[in-house]
Amino acid sequence: MTLLRAGYRTMLASYFITSGVKAVRHPAPLAELAEPLAEKVVPFVKRYAPAEVAAYVPEDPKTLVRLNGALQIAGGLALASGRGRRVGALLLAGSLIPSTLAKYPFWSQSGDEAAASRSHFAKNVSLLGGVLLASRDTEGKPGIAWRAQAGGHAIAKSTNKATKKLTHSGAGDKLAKQASDFGGAVGGAASDVASRTSDLAGAAVAGGVALLGAAEVATRGTRKNARKQFKVAQVAAVKQAKQAQVVAVKQARQAQAAAVQQAAAARVRLAEQAKEAQKLAAQRAEENRVAAAAAAKQAKKDAKKRSSRVAKAKAAAEVAGAAKVVKAKKADKHIERGEN
């Protein structure tokens, strides 16, 4: 895609570069065509432009042709090289309008000359559309408002992922929820700023359209005033949109920094809670070990007592048995004596 864009920019800029070189080197033929337009435009510019600017506006048609050619060369080189391509395309659009009006005034001609001028005029209008389209080409990259909104959502998503990885126990759920809510709030703020930007521009344009609609039934002077007010509204809308975009970018950066700080604080808190949990587990394990050792000692003592009791019982049983045997023997002896 980059090679294709470079190719079409170079092809589009080639016409303007060759035309600009021709105008700078040989301005005389073009100066004759530009003289009627210069006689109308130069006094108008000097009348309404500030004195500091009006003093530098040239009146010589050749100088004007050379300046226009220099603009075409500079804009063409910027567009072809890709360095300042969008500004270069705007320069080409600005230089193409006066040169087209001066070269091809088909409305004041007739016959074949008018037909040829009309064809060239249409060709230049097509070129004007091409350079205007190139001035809006961002090479597939989104605008500032979209970046702010997407940045807010990305911050919320990354914060949510980071907190999920950090939380391994129930104690960290609250911190993770707070970080996730904070990231969502950031995304919402960026989205609100972007929507306000588009609303401001739309409101300004709608107001200008309403002014023009009301001016349709008014006098010619009222129409001019309405057009001026419409232009003022457009300029104000562009300024407000730029300010809103700057605010959106600042808020997105601040929100990103705050989200990073929030995540770092969450990590510290989770680490502290993990250490405390480890200490508590170690204490409980030590207590259990001590209790188990005491129980083992008690069990040994109880076993010794039981074994001594059993030994005493056995000795008593043996003594009783021996006594019975002795008594039996004595009884037998008495019996034997009685029989004899």
KAZI-V92374 format. One record per pair of residues at least 24 apart in sequence whose ideal C-beta (glycine too) atoms are under 8 Angstrom apart, sorted by sequence separation. I is the first residue (numbers start at 1). J is the second residue. If there is no record, write none. Layout:
{{I | J} {I | J}}
//
This chain:
{{71 | 95} {72 | 96} {100 | 124} {156 | 180} {159 | 183} {99 | 124} {100 | 125} {158 | 183} {208 | 233} {35 | 61} {38 | 64} {157 | 183} {207 | 233} {208 | 234} {34 | 61} {68 | 95} {156 | 183} {96 | 124} {100 | 128} {155 | 183} {156 | 184} {205 | 233} {32 | 61} {204 | 233} {205 | 234} {31 | 61} {34 | 64} {68 | 98} {156 | 186} {204 | 234} {31 | 62} {34 | 65} {68 | 99} {96 | 127} {97 | 128} {155 | 186} {156 | 187} {96 | 128} {155 | 187} {204 | 236} {205 | 237} {31 | 64} {204 | 237} {27 | 61} {28 | 62} {31 | 65} {152 | 186} {153 | 187} {203 | 237} {27 | 62} {30 | 65} {93 | 128} {96 | 131} {152 | 187} {152 | 188} {201 | 237} {204 | 240} {152 | 189} {153 | 190} {200 | 237} {201 | 238} {27 | 65} {93 | 131} {149 | 187} {152 | 190} {27 | 66} {92 | 131} {93 | 132} {151 | 190} {152 | 191} {201 | 240} {200 | 240} {201 | 241} {90 | 131} {149 | 190} {200 | 241} {23 | 65} {24 | 66} {27 | 69} {89 | 131} {93 | 135} {148 | 190} {149 | 191} {23 | 66} {89 | 132} {197 | 240} {197 | 241} {200 | 244} {23 | 68} {24 | 69} {89 | 134} {90 | 135} {148 | 193} {149 | 194} {23 | 69} {24 | 70} {89 | 135} {148 | 194} {22 | 69} {197 | 244} {20 | 68} {21 | 69} {86 | 134} {87 | 135} {89 | 137} {145 | 193} {146 | 194} {196 | 244} {197 | 245} {20 | 69} {23 | 72} {24 | 73} {85 | 134} {86 | 135} {145 | 194} {19 | 69} {20 | 70} {86 | 136} {20 | 71} {86 | 137} {193 | 244} {197 | 248} {20 | 72} {21 | 73} {79 | 131} {85 | 137} {145 | 197} {19 | 72} {20 | 73} {145 | 198} {193 | 247} {194 | 248} {17 | 72} {79 | 134} {193 | 248} {16 | 72} {17 | 73} {20 | 76} {16 | 73} {41 | 98} {190 | 248} {193 | 251} {16 | 75} {17 | 76} {16 | 76} {17 | 77} {15 | 76} {37 | 98} {190 | 251} {13 | 75} {14 | 76} {189 | 251} {190 | 252} {13 | 76} {16 | 79} {17 | 80} {13 | 77} {34 | 98} {37 | 101} {38 | 102} {34 | 99} {37 | 102} {190 | 255} {13 | 79} {14 | 80} {36 | 102} {186 | 252} {189 | 255} {12 | 79} {13 | 80} {34 | 102} {30 | 99} {33 | 102} {36 | 105} {186 | 255} {9 | 79} {10 | 80} {33 | 103} {186 | 256} {9 | 80} {30 | 102} {186 | 258} {9 | 82} {30 | 103} {186 | 259} {13 | 88} {20 | 95} {6 | 82} {9 | 85} {16 | 92} {182 | 258} {183 | 259} {182 | 259} {13 | 92} {16 | 95} {16 | 96} {19 | 99} {179 | 259} {182 | 262} {179 | 262} {178 | 262} {179 | 263} {179 | 266} {178 | 266} {176 | 266} {175 | 266} {172 | 266} {175 | 269} {175 | 270} {148 | 245} {155 | 252} {172 | 269} {172 | 270} {145 | 244} {149 | 248} {171 | 270} {145 | 245} {148 | 248} {152 | 252} {155 | 255} {159 | 259} {163 | 263} {166 | 266} {144 | 245} {148 | 249} {151 | 252} {155 | 256} {158 | 259} {162 | 263} {166 | 267} {172 | 273} {147 | 249} {171 | 273} {145 | 248} {148 | 251} {152 | 255} {156 | 259} {159 | 262} {163 | 266} {167 | 270} {144 | 248} {148 | 252} {155 | 259} {159 | 263} {162 | 266} {166 | 270} {169 | 273} {144 | 249} {147 | 252} {151 | 256} {169 | 274} {171 | 277} {169 | 277} {15 | 127} {12 | 127} {12 | 130} {12 | 131} {12 | 134} {9 | 134} {5 | 137} {5 | 139} {2 | 139} {1 | 139} {1 | 140}}
//
